[in-house]
């Protein structure tokens, strides 16, 4: 455990992981519901950051000040987060939750390269084996998707615009996680979260003002205030628990562990949106969860 994370006990880290696993698919459900009811993807992110930034601005004066190297990392992280979450929201409108959840497993693999280059994090063989299991599980989910067919499944999925948007988003969010960890080296999770929310609002506002859609977004926020409030809550929980987890685990390992949320994504996709291919997708997500468990065991043994 790092010097910065000494305040977080092992039970705290595990609680953060559990909350993060639940918050991620719930946030995706709310994004899908909002765009399904007329909100624009960028407007959804603007509304969520607006509701998050208000309480953060109030508590920020009482939070510890960040150290050297914090500002470049948090600015880049917030910009990447706005872009990635906008793409994710757009993808949710176009494709099944139970397909996009497994696609997210590749974030752990994408995060390895910048993690090694920028942070010097070299995964153990057990961690690599766990990541391989996660990839295999996601492959099982999409390759045997009932809508894609048993042959040529990947080709059909790659033609899916929602899948392509989600793939682009996971690259951005994987790199974002690396910059988040660099910010955490100079600030507490609470300080990092507060500035992430505030700078994210700045980025989202600039994006919406560019298209002259701020007034439209504010009206949508009022009309769908309950859904937006729930989205802000789940997004806030997801991001803060991500920061707590990253303060005690390597980036690649933490992101891999989060992939157990794929199981919940499949369940929510079936229950809320009546998505098809349930058994195959559930089987694949269970393989992914087993891979995440292998990563945890490998880290505990190291």
C-alpha positions in Angstrom: 0.0 0.0 0.0 1.3 3.4 -0.9 2.1 6.3 1.5 -0.9 8.2 0.3 -3.2 5.2 0.8 -2.1 4.4 4.4 -5.4 5.9 5.7 -7.4 3.3 3.9 -7.7 -0.1 5.5 -8.2 -3.3 3.6 -11.9 -3.5 4.5 -12.3 0.1 3.2 -10.7 -0.8 -0.1 -12.9 -3.8 -0.4 -16.0 -1.7 0.4 -14.9 0.8 -2.3 -14.5 -2.0 -4.8 -18.0 -3.4 -4.1 -19.6 0.1 -4.3 -17.7 0.8 -7.6 -18.8 -2.5 -9.1 -22.5 -1.7 -8.4 -22.4 2.0 -9.2 -20.9 1.6 -12.7 -23.7 -0.4 -14.4 -26.4 1.5 -12.5 -24.9 4.7 -13.9 -25.0 3.2 -17.4 -28.7 2.3 -16.9 -29.5 5.9 -16.0 -27.6 7.2 -19.0 -29.5 4.8 -21.2 -32.8 5.9 -19.7 -32.0 9.6 -20.1 -31.0 9.5 -23.7 -33.9 7.2 -24.4 -36.2 10.0 -23.1 -34.8 12.7 -25.3 -31.6 14.0 -23.5 -28.5 14.4 -25.5 -25.4 12.5 -24.5 -23.2 15.6 -23.9 -26.1 17.2 -22.1 -26.4 14.1 -19.8 -22.8 14.6 -18.8 -23.2 18.3 -18.3 -26.2 17.8 -16.0 -24.4 15.1 -13.9 -21.3 17.3 -13.4 -23.4 20.3 -12.6 -25.1 18.5 -9.8 -21.8 17.0 -8.6 -19.9 20.3 -8.7 -22.2 22.3 -6.5 -21.5 20.3 -3.2 -17.8 19.9 -4.2 -17.4 23.7 -4.5 -18.8 24.1 -0.9 -16.5 21.6 0.7 -13.4 22.4 -1.3 -12.0 25.1 1.1 -11.8 22.6 3.9 -10.0 19.9 1.9 -6.2 19.5 1.9 -4.4 21.4 -0.8 -2.8 19.4 -3.6 0.9 19.1 -4.1 3.3 19.5 -7.0 2.3 17.8 -10.2 -1.4 17.7 -9.4 -2.8 20.3 -11.8 -1.6 18.9 -15.2 -2.8 15.4 -14.2 -6.2 16.4 -13.0 -6.9 18.8 -16.0 -6.0 16.0 -18.4 -8.1 13.5 -16.4 -11.2 15.7 -16.3 -11.0 16.4 -20.0 -10.7 12.7 -20.8 -13.5 11.9 -18.5 -15.9 14.3 -20.2 -15.1 12.9 -23.6 -15.2 9.3 -22.5 -18.5 9.6 -20.6 -20.1 11.4 -23.5 -19.1 8.6 -25.8 -20.4 6.0 -23.3 -23.7 7.7 -23.1 -24.1 7.9 -26.8 -23.2 4.2 -27.0 -25.8 3.3 -24.5 -28.4 4.8 -26.7 -27.3 2.6 -29.7 -26.5 -0.8 -28.2 -27.4 -3.3 -25.5 -26.1 -2.7 -22.0 -25.3 -6.4 -21.7 -23.0 -6.1 -24.8 -21.3 -2.9 -23.9 -20.5 -4.1 -20.4 -18.3 -6.9 -21.6 -16.6 -4.7 -24.2 -15.4 -2.6 -21.2 -13.2 -5.5 -20.1 -10.6 -4.4 -22.6 -10.0 -1.3 -20.5 -7.7 -3.4 -18.2 -5.6 -4.4 -21.2 -5.5 -0.9 -22.7 -4.4 0.5 -19.3 -1.4 -1.8 -19.1 0.7 0.2 -21.7 0.5 3.7 -20.2 0.7 2.1 -16.7 4.0 0.5 -17.5 5.4 3.6 -19.4 4.2 6.3 -17.0 4.0 4.6 -13.7 6.5 1.8 -14.0 3.8 -0.8 -13.0 4.8 -4.3 -14.2 2.1 -6.9 -13.8 2.9 -10.3 -12.4 2.2 -13.4 -14.5 -0.8 -14.2 -12.3 -2.2 -10.8 -13.1 -1.7 -11.3 -16.8 -3.5 -14.7 -16.6 -6.4 -13.0 -14.9 -6.6 -10.3 -17.6 -6.5 -13.1 -20.2 -9.5 -14.7 -18.5 -11.4 -11.4 -18.6 -10.7 -11.1 -22.3 -11.8 -14.7 -22.9 -15.0 -14.1 -21.0 -15.9 -11.0 -22.9 -15.1 -12.8 -26.2 -17.5 -15.6 -25.1 -20.2 -13.0 -24.5 -19.9 -11.2 -27.8 -18.9 -14.1 -30.1 -21.9 -16.2 -29.2 -24.3 -13.2 -29.2 -27.7 -14.3 -30.6 -27.9 -11.1 -32.7 -24.4 -11.5 -34.2 -24.6 -15.2 -35.0 -22.1 -17.9 -34.1 -19.8 -17.0 -37.1 -18.5 -13.6 -37.9 -19.7 -12.3 -34.5 -16.8 -9.8 -34.1 -17.3 -8.5 -37.7 -20.9 -7.8 -36.9 -20.1 -6.2 -33.6 -17.5 -3.9 -35.1 -20.1 -2.7 -37.6 -22.2 -1.7 -34.5 -21.7 2.0 -34.0 -22.5 1.7 -30.3 -19.7 -0.8 -29.9 -17.2 1.4 -31.7 -18.1 4.4 -29.5 -17.7 2.2 -26.4 -14.3 1.0 -27.6 -13.1 4.6 -28.2 -14.5 5.5 -24.7 -12.6 2.7 -23.0 -9.3 3.8 -24.5 -9.9 7.4 -23.2 -11.0 6.2 -19.7 -8.1 3.8 -19.4 -5.7 6.6 -20.0 -7.7 8.8 -17.7 -7.2 6.3 -14.9 -3.5 6.6 -15.2 -3.6 10.4 -14.9 -6.0 10.0 -11.9 -3.4 7.9 -10.2 -0.7 10.6 -10.9 -3.1 13.2 -9.4 -3.6 10.9 -6.3 0.2 10.9 -5.8 -0.1 14.7 -5.0 -3.6 14.9 -3.3 -6.1 13.0 -1.3 -9.0 11.1 -3.0 -11.5 13.8 -1.7 -9.4 16.7 -3.1 -8.9 14.9 -6.4 -12.6 14.1 -6.7 -13.7 17.6 -5.9 -11.4 19.1 -8.6 -12.3 16.3 -11.1 -16.0 17.3 -10.7 -15.4 21.0 -11.0 -13.0 20.8 -13.9 -15.4 18.3 -15.6 -18.2 20.9 -15.3 -16.0 23.5 -17.0 -15.2 21.1 -19.8 -18.8 20.0 -20.2 -20.1 23.6 -20.1 -17.6 24.6 -22.9 -18.7 21.7 -24.9 -22.4 22.5 -24.6 -21.9 26.3 -25.0 -20.0 25.6 -28.3 -23.2 24.2 -29.7 -25.5 26.7 -27.9 -27.3 23.9 -26.0 -26.9 24.9 -22.4 -30.4 26.2 -22.1 -31.8 23.0 -23.6 -29.7 20.9 -21.1 -31.0 23.0 -18.1 -34.6 22.4 -19.2 -33.9 18.7 -19.6 -32.4 18.7 -16.1 -35.5 20.2 -14.6 -37.9 17.8 -16.4 -35.8 14.7 -15.6 -34.5 15.9 -12.3 -35.0 12.6 -10.5 -33.0 10.6 -13.1 -30.3 13.3 -13.2 -30.0 13.3 -9.4 -29.7 9.5 -9.4 -27.1 9.7 -12.2 -25.1 12.3 -10.3 -25.2 10.1 -7.2 -24.1 6.9 -8.9 -21.4 8.8 -10.9 -20.1 10.4 -7.8 -20.0 7.1 -6.0 -18.3 5.5 -8.9 -15.6 8.1 -9.3 -14.8 8.5 -5.6 -14.6 4.8 -5.0 -12.4 4.5 -8.1 -10.0 7.0 -6.5 -10.0 5.2 -3.2 -9.3 1.9 -5.0 -6.6 3.3 -7.2 -4.9 4.7 -4.1 -4.2 1.2 -2.9 -4.1 -1.0 -6.1 -2.1 -0.9 -9.4 -4.1 0.7 -12.3 -4.3 -2.4 -14.4 -5.3 -4.6 -11.5 -8.0 -2.1 -10.2 -9.5 -1.7 -13.7 -9.5 -5.5 -14.1 -11.3 -6.0 -10.8 -13.9 -3.5 -11.7 -14.9 -5.8 -14.7 -16.9 -7.9 -12.3 -19.6 -5.3 -12.8 -20.2 -7.0 -16.2 -22.3 -9.6 -14.4 -24.6 -6.9 -13.0 -24.7 -5.2 -16.4 -26.0 -8.4 -18.0 -28.6 -8.8 -15.2 -29.8 -5.2 -15.4 -29.9 -5.4 -19.2 -32.2 -8.4 -19.0 -34.5 -7.1 -16.2 -34.8 -3.4 -17.2 -34.4 -3.5 -21.0 -35.4 -7.1 -21.8 -32.2 -7.7 -23.7 -31.6 -11.0 -25.4 -28.7 -13.6 -25.2 -29.0 -13.7 -21.5 -27.5 -17.1 -20.7 -24.5 -16.7 -23.0 -23.8 -13.2 -21.8 -24.2 -14.2 -18.2 -21.7 -17.2 -18.7 -19.2 -14.8 -20.3 -19.5 -12.3 -17.5 -18.9 -15.1 -14.9 -15.7 -16.0 -16.6 -14.7 -12.3 -16.4 -15.4 -12.3 -12.7 -13.2 -15.4 -12.2 -10.4 -13.6 -14.0 -10.8 -10.6 -11.7 -10.6 -12.9 -8.7 -7.4 -14.5 -10.0 -5.9 -11.0 -10.3 -6.8 -10.3 -6.6 -5.2 -13.5 -5.5 -2.1 -12.9 -7.6 -1.7 -9.4 -6.0 -2.2 -10.8 -2.5 0.5 -13.4 -3.1 3.0 -10.8 -4.4 
